[in-house]
Amino acid sequence: MKHIIKKASLEDLDQTAELFNLYRIFYRQESDLEKGKAFLKERFLNSESDIFLAMADGKAVGFVQLYKLFHYTKLQKQWLLSDLFVHPDFRGQGLSVALIDRSKQWCEETGACGLMLETEKTNDIGNSLYPRCGFEYDGLHNYYHWWK
């Protein structure tokens, strides 16, 4: 199947929100299309993330969302590959790799030093995909979070 990767804009909000909702369900969150749509709309309006869509026959079938960070040792901008999702009906066609490749190209275009990501230990697909795409596992750091 022929696909293209395009940078998403506010015009793509509805299709992006549908995929984002499926992505959140994949991570055991309750379906909430409207709340997810509002979240994405805010990211678009405030230029707080960059989203690329995998398009097949004019329909969005996958996405990657990147957030800008800064690396303290490299003293450069880097991108957090926060969200990556391909609709189950379109998996196995290289779309995840294409979205990651476009993210790497975005690093070049924006003068960033690279990409970082984290995924659940139980995400067998991601934990197999990322090393194949040139990501190195960082066993030196423990990642923690704090929620208010």
GUKOLRO-694965 format. One record per atom (N, C-alpha, C): atom name; z, x, y. Coordinates in nm, 2 decimals, decimal comma, padded with zeros to 4 digits. Example, Ala and Ser with C-alpha at 12.3 -4.5 7.8 and 13.67 -1.06 7.14 Angstrom:
2
> N	00,78	01,32	-00,57
> CA	00,78	01,23	-00,45
> C	00,78	01,32	-00,33
> N	00,71	01,28	-00,22
> CA	00,71	01,37	-00,11
> C	00,79	01,29	00,00
//
This chain:
148
> N	00,00	00,08	-00,12
> CA	00,00	00,00	00,00
> C	00,00	00,09	00,13
> N	-00,08	00,05	00,22
> CA	-00,09	00,13	00,35
> C	00,03	00,09	00,44
> N	00,09	00,19	00,49
> CA	00,20	00,16	00,58
> C	00,19	00,25	00,71
> N	00,25	00,21	00,81
> CA	00,27	00,29	00,93
> C	00,41	00,29	00,97
> N	00,45	00,40	01,04
> CA	00,59	00,41	01,09
> C	00,57	00,40	01,24
> N	00,64	00,31	01,30
> CA	00,64	00,29	01,45
> C	00,77	00,29	01,51
> N	00,78	00,33	01,64
> CA	00,91	00,32	01,71
> C	00,93	00,18	01,75
> N	01,05	00,13	01,72
> CA	01,08	-00,01	01,75
> C	01,11	-00,03	01,89
> N	01,09	-00,15	01,94
> CA	01,12	-00,19	02,08
> C	01,19	-00,33	02,07
> N	01,23	-00,37	02,19
> CA	01,29	-00,50	02,19
> C	01,20	-00,61	02,14
> N	01,07	-00,59	02,15
> CA	00,98	-00,69	02,09
> C	00,99	-00,70	01,94
> N	01,05	-00,60	01,87
> CA	01,06	-00,60	01,73
> C	01,20	-00,65	01,69
> N	01,28	-00,70	01,78
> CA	01,42	-00,73	01,75
> C	01,44	-00,83	01,63
> N	01,36	-00,93	01,62
> CA	01,38	-01,03	01,51
> C	01,36	-00,97	01,38
> N	01,25	-00,89	01,36
> CA	01,22	-00,83	01,23
> C	01,32	-00,72	01,20
> N	01,36	-00,65	01,30
> CA	01,46	-00,54	01,28
> C	01,59	-00,60	01,24
> N	01,63	-00,71	01,31
> CA	01,76	-00,78	01,28
> C	01,76	-00,83	01,13
> N	01,65	-00,88	01,08
> CA	01,65	-00,93	00,95
> C	01,67	-00,82	00,85
> N	01,61	-00,70	00,87
> CA	01,63	-00,59	00,78
> C	01,77	-00,54	00,80
> N	01,82	-00,53	00,92
> CA	01,96	-00,48	00,95
> C	02,06	-00,57	00,87
> N	02,04	-00,70	00,87
> CA	02,13	-00,79	00,80
> C	02,13	-00,76	00,65
> N	02,01	-00,74	00,59
> CA	02,00	-00,71	00,45
> C	02,07	-00,57	00,42
> N	02,06	-00,48	00,51
> CA	02,12	-00,35	00,50
> C	02,27	-00,37	00,50
> N	02,33	-00,45	00,59
> CA	02,47	-00,47	00,59
> C	02,52	-00,54	00,47
> N	02,44	-00,63	00,41
> CA	02,48	-00,70	00,29
> C	02,48	-00,60	00,17
> N	02,39	-00,50	00,17
> CA	02,38	-00,39	00,07
> C	02,52	-00,32	00,08
> N	02,58	-00,30	00,20
> CA	02,71	-00,24	00,21
> C	02,82	-00,34	00,21
> N	02,80	-00,45	00,13
> CA	02,91	-00,54	00,11
> C	02,97	-00,61	00,23
> N	02,89	-00,63	00,33
> CA	02,93	-00,70	00,45
> C	02,88	-00,85	00,44
> N	02,95	-00,94	00,51
> CA	02,90	-01,08	00,51
> C	02,77	-01,08	00,59
> N	02,69	-01,17	00,55
> CA	02,56	-01,20	00,62
> C	02,60	-01,25	00,76
> N	02,54	-01,19	00,87
> CA	02,56	-01,25	01,00
> C	02,44	-01,20	01,09
> N	02,33	-01,27	01,07
> CA	02,21	-01,24	01,14
> C	02,22	-01,23	01,29
> N	02,29	-01,33	01,34
> CA	02,30	-01,34	01,49
> C	02,38	-01,23	01,55
> N	02,49	-01,20	01,48
> CA	02,58	-01,09	01,53
> C	02,51	-00,96	01,52
> N	02,44	-00,94	01,41
> CA	02,36	-00,81	01,40
> C	02,25	-00,80	01,50
> N	02,19	-00,92	01,53
> CA	02,08	-00,92	01,63
> C	02,13	-00,89	01,76
> N	02,25	-00,94	01,80
> CA	02,31	-00,91	01,93
> C	02,35	-00,76	01,94
> N	02,40	-00,71	01,83
> CA	02,43	-00,57	01,82
> C	02,31	-00,48	01,85
> N	02,20	-00,51	01,78
> CA	02,08	-00,43	01,79
> C	02,02	-00,45	01,93
> N	02,03	-00,57	01,99
> CA	01,97	-00,60	02,12
> C	02,04	-00,51	02,22
> N	02,18	-00,50	02,21
> CA	02,25	-00,41	02,30
> C	02,21	-00,26	02,29
> N	02,19	-00,22	02,16
> CA	02,14	-00,08	02,15
> C	02,01	-00,06	02,22
> N	01,92	-00,15	02,20
> CA	01,79	-00,14	02,27
> C	01,80	-00,14	02,42
> N	01,87	-00,24	02,47
> CA	01,88	-00,26	02,62
> C	01,95	-00,14	02,68
> N	02,05	-00,08	02,61
> CA	02,12	00,04	02,67
> C	02,07	00,17	02,63
> N	01,96	00,17	02,56
> CA	01,90	00,30	02,50
> C	02,00	00,38	02,43
> N	02,08	00,31	02,34
> CA	02,19	00,38	02,27
> C	02,15	00,43	02,13
> N	02,03	00,38	02,08
> CA	01,98	00,43	01,95
> C	01,83	00,43	01,96
> N	01,77	00,50	01,86
> CA	01,63	00,49	01,84
> C	01,61	00,45	01,70
> N	01,52	00,35	01,69
> CA	01,49	00,29	01,56
> C	01,34	00,30	01,53
> N	01,31	00,34	01,41
> CA	01,17	00,35	01,36
> C	01,16	00,25	01,25
> N	01,05	00,18	01,25
> CA	01,02	00,07	01,15
> C	00,90	00,12	01,06
> N	00,92	00,09	00,93
> CA	00,81	00,10	00,83
> C	00,74	-00,03	00,83
> N	00,61	-00,03	00,86
> CA	00,54	-00,16	00,87
> C	00,43	-00,16	00,76
> N	00,42	-00,27	00,69
> CA	00,32	-00,30	00,59
> C	00,26	-00,43	00,62
> N	00,13	-00,43	00,64
> CA	00,06	-00,56	00,67
> C	00,12	-00,63	00,79
> N	00,16	-00,55	00,89
> CA	00,21	-00,61	01,02
> C	00,35	-00,66	01,01
> N	00,42	-00,63	00,90
> CA	00,56	-00,68	00,88
> C	00,65	-00,56	00,86
> N	00,76	-00,57	00,93
> CA	00,86	-00,46	00,91
> C	00,93	-00,47	00,77
> N	00,92	-00,36	00,70
> CA	00,98	-00,37	00,56
> C	01,08	-00,26	00,54
> N	01,11	-00,18	00,64
> CA	01,21	-00,07	00,63
> C	01,24	-00,02	00,77
> N	01,36	00,04	00,79
> CA	01,40	00,10	00,92
> C	01,49	00,22	00,90
> N	01,49	00,30	01,01
> CA	01,59	00,40	01,02
> C	01,64	00,39	01,16
> N	01,78	00,41	01,18
> CA	01,84	00,40	01,31
> C	01,91	00,54	01,34
> N	01,88	00,60	01,45
> CA	01,93	00,73	01,49
> C	02,02	00,71	01,62
> N	02,13	00,78	01,62
> CA	02,22	00,79	01,74
> C	02,23	00,94	01,78
> N	02,23	00,96	01,91
> CA	02,23	01,09	01,97
> C	02,38	01,15	01,96
> N	02,39	01,27	01,91
> CA	02,51	01,34	01,90
> C	02,49	01,48	01,96
> N	02,59	01,56	01,97
> CA	02,58	01,70	02,01
> C	02,65	01,79	01,92
> N	02,59	01,90	01,88
> CA	02,65	01,99	01,78
> C	02,72	02,10	01,85
> N	02,85	02,12	01,82
> CA	02,93	02,22	01,89
> C	02,90	02,36	01,86
> N	02,85	02,40	01,74
> CA	02,82	02,54	01,72
> C	02,68	02,57	01,76
> N	02,58	02,48	01,75
> CA	02,45	02,51	01,79
> C	02,42	02,48	01,94
> N	02,52	02,41	02,00
> CA	02,51	02,38	02,14
> C	02,38	02,31	02,18
> N	02,35	02,21	02,09
> CA	02,23	02,14	02,11
> C	02,25	01,99	02,07
> N	02,16	01,91	02,11
> CA	02,16	01,77	02,07
> C	02,12	01,77	01,92
> N	02,18	01,67	01,85
> CA	02,13	01,64	01,72
> C	02,13	01,49	01,70
> N	02,08	01,44	01,59
> CA	02,07	01,30	01,57
> C	02,15	01,26	01,45
> N	02,23	01,16	01,46
> CA	02,29	01,10	01,34
> C	02,20	01,00	01,28
> N	02,16	01,02	01,16
> CA	02,08	00,93	01,08
> C	02,18	00,83	01,03
> N	02,20	00,72	01,11
> CA	02,31	00,63	01,08
> C	02,27	00,53	00,97
> N	02,16	00,47	00,98
> CA	02,12	00,36	00,89
> C	01,98	00,38	00,84
> N	01,96	00,37	00,71
> CA	01,83	00,38	00,65
> C	01,82	00,27	00,54
> N	01,71	00,19	00,55
> CA	01,70	00,08	00,46
> C	01,55	00,04	00,44
> N	01,52	00,02	00,31
> CA	01,39	-00,03	00,28
> C	01,41	-00,16	00,20
> N	01,34	-00,27	00,23
> CA	01,35	-00,39	00,16
> C	01,32	-00,37	00,01
> N	01,40	-00,43	-00,08
> CA	01,39	-00,40	-00,22
> C	01,25	-00,42	-00,27
> N	01,17	-00,52	-00,22
> CA	01,04	-00,54	-00,27
> C	00,94	-00,43	-00,23
> N	00,98	-00,34	-00,15
> CA	00,89	-00,23	-00,10
> C	00,94	-00,09	-00,14
> N	01,05	-00,09	-00,22
> CA	01,10	00,04	-00,26
> C	01,01	00,11	-00,36
> N	01,02	00,24	-00,38
> CA	00,94	00,32	-00,47
> C	00,80	00,35	-00,42
> N	00,78	00,33	-00,29
> CA	00,65	00,35	-00,23
> C	00,65	00,47	-00,13
> N	00,76	00,54	-00,13
> CA	00,77	00,65	-00,04
> C	00,81	00,62	00,11
> N	00,85	00,49	00,13
> CA	00,88	00,45	00,27
> C	01,01	00,52	00,32
> N	01,11	00,54	00,24
> CA	01,23	00,61	00,28
> C	01,20	00,75	00,33
> N	01,12	00,82	00,24
> CA	01,08	00,95	00,28
> C	01,00	00,96	00,41
> N	00,91	00,86	00,43
> CA	00,83	00,85	00,55
> C	00,92	00,83	00,67
> N	01,02	00,75	00,66
> CA	01,11	00,72	00,77
> C	01,20	00,85	00,80
> N	01,24	00,92	00,69
> CA	01,31	01,04	00,72
> C	01,22	01,15	00,78
> N	01,09	01,16	00,73
> CA	01,00	01,25	00,79
> C	00,98	01,22	00,94
> N	00,97	01,09	00,98
> CA	00,95	01,05	01,12
> C	01,08	01,09	01,20
> N	01,19	01,08	01,14
> CA	01,32	01,12	01,20
> C	01,32	01,27	01,23
> N	01,27	01,35	01,13
> CA	01,26	01,49	01,15
> C	01,16	01,52	01,27
> N	01,05	01,45	01,27
> CA	00,96	01,47	01,38
> C	01,02	01,43	01,51
> N	01,11	01,33	01,52
> CA	01,18	01,29	01,64
> C	01,26	01,40	01,69
> N	01,33	01,47	01,60
> CA	01,41	01,59	01,63
> C	01,32	01,69	01,71
> N	01,20	01,72	01,66
> CA	01,11	01,81	01,73
> C	01,07	01,75	01,86
> N	01,04	01,62	01,87
> CA	00,99	01,56	02,00
> C	01,10	01,56	02,10
> N	01,23	01,56	02,06
> CA	01,34	01,54	02,15
> C	01,42	01,67	02,17
> N	01,37	01,78	02,11
> CA	01,44	01,91	02,12
> C	01,58	01,91	02,06
> N	01,59	01,83	01,95
> CA	01,72	01,83	01,88
> C	01,72	01,94	01,77
> N	01,84	01,98	01,73
> CA	01,85	02,09	01,63
> C	01,84	02,03	01,49
> N	01,86	01,90	01,47
> CA	01,85	01,85	01,34
> C	01,91	01,71	01,32
> N	01,92	01,67	01,20
> CA	01,98	01,54	01,16
> C	02,11	01,56	01,08
> N	02,20	01,47	01,09
> CA	02,31	01,47	01,00
> C	02,33	01,32	00,95
> N	02,39	01,31	00,84
> CA	02,42	01,18	00,79
> C	02,53	01,18	00,69
> N	02,58	01,07	00,66
> CA	02,68	01,05	00,55
> C	02,65	00,92	00,48
> N	02,68	00,92	00,35
> CA	02,66	00,80	00,27
> C	02,77	00,79	00,17
> N	02,79	00,67	00,12
> CA	02,89	00,65	00,02
> C	02,86	00,73	-00,11
> N	02,97	00,78	-00,17
> CA	02,95	00,85	-00,29
> C	02,89	00,77	-00,40
> N	02,90	00,63	-00,39
> CA	02,84	00,54	-00,49
> C	02,70	00,51	-00,46
> N	02,64	00,56	-00,35
> CA	02,50	00,53	-00,32
> C	02,41	00,63	-00,40
> N	02,38	00,59	-00,52
> CA	02,30	00,68	-00,61
> C	02,16	00,70	-00,55
> N	02,10	00,60	-00,50
> CA	01,97	00,62	-00,44
> C	01,97	00,72	-00,33
> N	02,06	00,71	-00,23
> CA	02,07	00,80	-00,12
> C	02,11	00,94	-00,16
> N	02,20	00,95	-00,25
> CA	02,25	01,08	-00,29
> C	02,15	01,15	-00,38
> N	02,05	01,08	-00,43
> CA	01,94	01,15	-00,49
> C	01,82	01,18	-00,39
> N	01,80	01,09	-00,30
> CA	01,69	01,10	-00,20
> C	01,72	01,21	-00,10
> N	01,83	01,22	-00,04
> CA	01,86	01,31	00,07
> C	01,83	01,46	00,03
> N	01,88	01,51	-00,08
> CA	01,85	01,65	-00,12
> C	01,70	01,67	-00,14
> N	01,63	01,57	-00,20
> CA	01,49	01,58	-00,21
> C	01,42	01,59	-00,08
> N	01,48	01,54	00,03
> CA	01,42	01,55	00,16
> C	01,46	01,67	00,24
> N	01,53	01,76	00,18
> CA	01,57	01,88	00,24
> C	01,71	01,88	00,30
> N	01,79	01,78	00,28
> CA	01,92	01,77	00,34
> C	02,01	01,85	00,24
> N	02,11	01,93	00,30
> CA	02,20	02,00	00,22
> C	02,34	01,93	00,22
> N	02,39	01,92	00,10
> CA	02,53	01,86	00,09
> C	02,63	01,95	00,15
> N	02,72	01,90	00,23
> CA	02,82	01,97	00,30
> C	02,95	01,95	00,23
> N	02,99	02,04	00,14
> CA	03,11	02,02	00,07
> C	03,23	02,08	00,14
> N	03,20	02,14	00,26
> CA	03,31	02,21	00,33
> C	03,40	02,12	00,42
> N	03,34	02,01	00,45
> CA	03,41	01,92	00,54
> C	03,45	01,79	00,48
> N	03,57	01,74	00,52
> CA	03,61	01,61	00,49
> C	03,58	01,52	00,61
> N	03,52	01,41	00,58
> CA	03,50	01,31	00,69
> C	03,60	01,21	00,69
> N	03,66	01,18	00,81
> CA	03,76	01,09	00,83
> C	03,72	00,98	00,93
> N	03,78	00,87	00,93
> CA	03,76	00,77	01,04
> C	03,89	00,71	01,08
> N	03,89	00,66	01,20
> CA	04,00	00,59	01,25
> C	03,95	00,46	01,31
> N	04,01	00,35	01,28
> CA	03,97	00,22	01,33
> C	04,08	00,16	01,41
> N	04,06	00,10	01,52
> CA	04,17	00,04	01,59
> C	04,18	-00,11	01,55
//
